Amino acid sequence: MNFNIQKTFLRFTTVLISTAGLALVLSFFLFFKNINRVVSVWGEIEKVTVYVDSEASKGEVEKLKNQIQALSEVKEVNFISKEEAIDDFKAQMAGYIQDFKKDVNLMQVVPSYFEVSVELDSSFESTVKKLNLLSQKIGKLDFVEEVSYGSIWIDKYSKLIDYISSLAGFIGIILITSTFLVISNLIKSNLYQRSKEIEVLEMIGATKSYIRKPFLKEGAVMSFLGG
C-alpha cells in the first residue's frame, strides 16, 4: 500500500514539475515575442537627433547632411532649422509658460538639428550596437555639437532583458534537473517494488535491456504527460 502511494506521488510530482517547466518556457517565449514587437514598433519611429554647431554656415550644414546621409545605417535625414526648432519648442511649452512666446533669447539657446531616421535590426541587441556605432560615427563629424538617441533608456532596457534572460535560464536549469531527479526516483522506486519480479526474469534469462525497457518507457511517458 505504501509503495503504491509513493509511486502515485512520484508520478504526480513528475507531471507537475514537467508541466510547470513547459508553462515557464511558453511564458518566457510569449514575453520575448511581445518584447520583439515593442522593439520593432519602436524601431519604426526611432530617430537620432544630431545637434548642429551654431557657428556652422549653410554650406557646412549641407555638407554635414550629405555626410550623415552617406552612412550605411541611415535611412533618411531631415534638417530642422533654428527657427523651426524654436517654433516647435514654443508650441510645446506655451501651455505651461506663456512668456516663452515672447522670449527673444530663445534664438541663442535652441540649436538647429538633424532628425536622422535609422535602419534598425529586428534584434534588440544588434540595434543597440548599431545605434552606439552610428552615434560615434556622427559625433566625429565636423560641426556636430551633440548626438542624442535615448541611450539611457536603451541601456536600462538592455540590462532588464539580460536579467530576465539569466533568470529564465537559471529557473529552466532547476526545473530540468528536478524533473530528471524525480523521474530517476520513480524508476528506482519501481525497481525496488518489483525486485522479486526482476529476480524471476533474470532467472529465466531475460537481458538487462529487456528488464529496463518498461521502466524507461514509464519515465518517458511521465515526461511526455508533463510537457
N, C-alpha and C positions, 0 to 999 in steps of 0.2 A: 504493500500500500504506500509506504514512504517513498519507494523507488518511483512509483507512478506519479506521485505528487511532485517529486523533484524533477522528473523528466518533463512533466507538463509545464512546470515553472520555467525550466530552462528553454523550452520551446517558445513559450510566451515572451521571455526576455529577449531571445534571439530575434524574433519577429519585430518586437518593439524597437530594439536598437537599430535594426536594419531599416525599418520604416522611418525612424527619426533621422537617420543618416540621409536617406533619399529625400525626405522633406527638406532637410537643410540644404542639400545640393541644389534642389529645384528653387528654393527661396533665393539663394545667392545668384543662381543663373538668371532669374527674373529681375533681381535687383540690378545686376550689372547690365542686363539688356535695357532696362529703363534708363540707367545712367548713360549708356551709349546714345540713347535717343536724345537725352538732355544735351549731351555734348555735341551731337550733330546739329540740333536746333541752335545751340549757342554758336556753333561754328558758322552758321549761315548769316548771323547778324554781327559777328565779331569784327571789330575794326581796330587797327592800331593807329594811335594818334601820334603824329610827328610834329612837334612844335618847332617853328622856324625862327632863326635868329632875326631880331628886329632890324638889324643893320643890313640884311640881305637885300640886294636890288631885285627888280623884276626879272632881269636876265638870270641872276643867280638862283632865284626861286624856280624859274622854269627849268634850269639845268638840274637842280635838285630833284624836281618832279620826274624828269626823264631818267635820272639815276635810280630812283626808287622803283619806277615802273619797270626798269630793266631787270630787276631781281626776280629770280625764278619763283619765289614763294608768293609774289604779289599778283593779285587778280585785277585790282583797279585802284587808281589814285585820284582823289578829289581834293582840290585846293580850296580852303576856306580863308578868305581874306580877313584882315583885322576888323574891317568894318562889319562884315557878315558875322564874325565871331562876337563882336560887341552887341549887335542887334539881337543875336540869339541869346546872349547872356542876359541882356536887359529883359527880353521876353520871359525868360525863365524866372528871373528874380523880381520882376515888377510886382508880383502879387505879395511878396514878402517885405520888400523895402522900396518904397516909391521913389526915394531920392536917387536910386540907381539910374533912372531915366534922365536925370539932369547932371549926372556926374561926368564932367569933361575929362577927368583924369583917367577914365577907363581906357582911352585911346593909348595911354602909355603902359597900361598894365596888361591888358588882354592881348595875347600874341596871335598871329596868323598861324595856321597849321594845315597839315595834310591829313585826310582820312584815308587810310590805306586798308582796302579790303584784301583779305589774305586767303589763299587756297589752303584750307586746313584738311588734315587727315581724319579718317574715321576713328582712329585710335587716339585716346586722350593723351597717353604718354608721348607719342610721336608728335602730337600737336603742340604740347608744352615745349618740347625740344626745338621744334620749328619756330615757334614764337620767340624763344630766347635767342636763337641764332639770328633770326631776322632783325630783332631789336638791336643786337650787337652790330650787325652789318650797317643798318641805317644810322646808328649812333656815331659811327666813324666818318660819316659823310660831312662835308663842309656845310656850315650854316644850319646844322641841326642843333637845336637848343636842348631838346629832351624827347625821349620816346616813351610812350605810355600804352600799356595794353592790359592792365589789371593783373599784374604779376603777383601781387599779394594774395588776391583771391585764388588765383590759379595754384600757387604754392600750397595754400591751405587745403584746397580741394584735392590736390595730388597726394598730400600726406594722409588725408582721410581715406582715399581709395587704397593706398598702400596698407594702412592699418586694418581696414576691413578685409583685404585680401589675405593678410597674415593671420588674422583671427579665423577666417574661414578655413584656411589650410590647417591651422592648429586643431580646430574642432573636428575637421574631417579626419585627421590622423587618429585622434582619440576614438572617434566612432568606429572607424575601420578596425583599429586594434581591439576595441571592446567586442565587436561583432565576431572577430576571429577567435577571441578567447572564449566567448560564450559557446560558439559552435564546437570548439575543441572540448570544452567541458561536457557538452551534450553528448558528443561521441564517446568520451571516456565513461560517462555515466551509463550509456547503453552497453558499452563493452563490459563494464562491471556487472550490470544487471543480467546480461546474457552470457556470463562467463561459462556456465555449465553447457549451454548450447554450443558455444565456441569449442569447448573441450571435445564434445562429441564430434563436431565437424572435423577437428584436427585428427581425431582417432580414425575417422573413415577416409582420411587422406585429402581433405579439402585444402587448397592452396591459401596462402595468406591474402593474396589479392581477391580471391573469391569471398573470403570471410569479411574483408574490409569493405567490399563493394556496397552492400546495403547501408552501412553506416555513413559512407561518403555520400551516397545518394540522398540520405536523410538530411545531411548537413547542407547539401546543395539546394534541396527543396526548401529548407528553412531560410536560406539566403534569398532564394527567389521569391518566397512569400513576403519577405520583409522589404524587398526592393526590386 
